[in-house]
Amino acid sequence: RYGSVLLGLDSAPAELDERIAVRVRRMFDDGLVEEVRELAGRGLRDGRTASRALGYQQVLRALDGGGDFETAAMDTIQATRRFVRRQRSWFRRDARIRWLAAGETDLVTSALGTVAGGS
């Protein structure tokens, strides 16, 4: 009925790795451990999905004596990097996606041009 264009933003793996590390550190600094501790008291471990979420799983392991919170942060960074790589590979197989460089100077103009059929 309506035409659509799928756009993907492409970033260098090293850039993604750095952004992931910064984001995970911010999550821990902003209270992830306290959040997981609170949710664990409300039955987080009973949920099959939530207890396996990136960050939650690693903090739960640390709370259960399986390491310290620095290790939990590093494990979360590694697990997130693996997840991003799998996602990236999965999306790359979709030929409908038109990839744009995320660091492009005028990304909006490029995206609009792609949507309009310009490239």
C-alpha positions, 0 to 999 in steps of 0.5 A: 500500500505505502512504500517504505525504506529501511535505513540502517546506521553503520558505525565502525566496530571500534566506535561501537565498542567504545560507546558500549563501554561508556554506556555500561559504565554509566548504567552502573554509575547510575544505580544498576546494582541497586536496581537489580538488588531491589528487583531481586527482592521482588522476584526478578530471578523468577522471570525467565527473560528479565533475569537474563537481560544484559546487565541484570544477569551479570549483577545477579551473579555478582550479588550471588557471590560469583564475582565483584561488581567491576567483574560484572561491569566488564562481563556486561560490556563483553556480553553487550559487544557479542549481542551487538555483533550478532544483531549487526550480522542479522541486519546485514543479511536484510537486503532491504536495508539501505545503510548510511554512515552514522558519522556522516556530516549531514546524515539527515540530508543523506537519509532524506535523499535515500528515502526520496530515491536519490541514492 
